[in-house]
Amino acid sequence: MSKHDLASIAKAMVAPGKGILAADESLPTIEKRFKSINLSSTEERRRAYRELLFSTPGFGDFISGVIMFDESLGHKSKQGQPFPALLAKTGVIAGVKVDQGAKALSGFPGEKITEGLDGLRDRLTGYYAQGARFTKWRAVITIGDNLPTRFCIDANAHALARYAALSQEVGLVPIVEPEVLMDGDHSGERCEQITETALHSVFFQLHAHRVSLEGMLLKPNMVLPGKNAAKRWSVKQVAEATVRCLGRTVPAAVPGIVFLSGGQTPQEATAHLNAMNALGTHSWELSYSYGRALQEAALQAWLGKEANVKAAQQAFGHRGTCVSAARYGKYTQQMEMAVA
């Protein structure tokens, strides 16, 4: 696939008013989510839950792409339609998480490196054949006492760039996700400093690996104080610091930035994105790639019961309406009060 084709897909993934649904929970993560509603995690329940989301009326109005776990990429609807084809009917692009998780970084206590490069080229070819047109790889950076180390930042940046180059080689748009974690009591200023350092390293490596910036998306954290920090920031402070940090690090050639929600409540993640877009026009589209922040209300409404599917879809659609409005800087608290 040409660079032009990759750029067209990347641009479609950040279309106005739309964003990406992260439905790529690993088996342990989806088990935790299901446990929160006292439901055991079976393959059929995982399939049914994702079909519930993907078949929500108006799904394509607020979702441009879906990141799936490789199990889901191979699943079919009750009518026997593969999920990528089901999504394509509503103009939604299928994607897949391709990393194999963050593991302990040898010699660097408290830090992690994401694994999964071995055999990745062959796996990517298979995912493309299944209907995927984009991929995602997540690296995690921890802030703590004397952390992160520069080695950890650079090692993860190198892996992200290698993954991105391999994805583009087979015609898949890479979503590059360097996440500076919210865990800890660090200040917002410290988060901004580390996020800026991490993004500089990531883009240095992307350039070195000859990754086409027009044919990729960035999925970063927002700049926030740690969740245990004594001093909290206003929505406006978060928006201004995040946009400032991105302006210093992300080339204008990147078509879009799709934020992760990273432990924020659905309302917080929506309000912060809204405030960023309300600041004015930016060099890139500022969008979302939310998991729990989009799904939480739907999961609580569903409870694993067929009778609750419609209510769950209404809850999901309402959340989608709110985040879609945030893409234009037009989200309001009153929208939260609206009946789904």
Beta strands, then each sheet from edge to edge (+ up, - down):
strand 1: 19-23
strand 2: 63-68
strand 3: 93-97
strand 4: 102-104
strand 5: 112-114
strand 6: 134-141
strand 7: 173-180
strand 8: 217-218
strand 9: 256-259
strand 10: 285-290
sheet 1: 8+ 7+ 6+ 3+ 2+ 1+ 10+ 9+
sheet 2: 4+ 5-
end
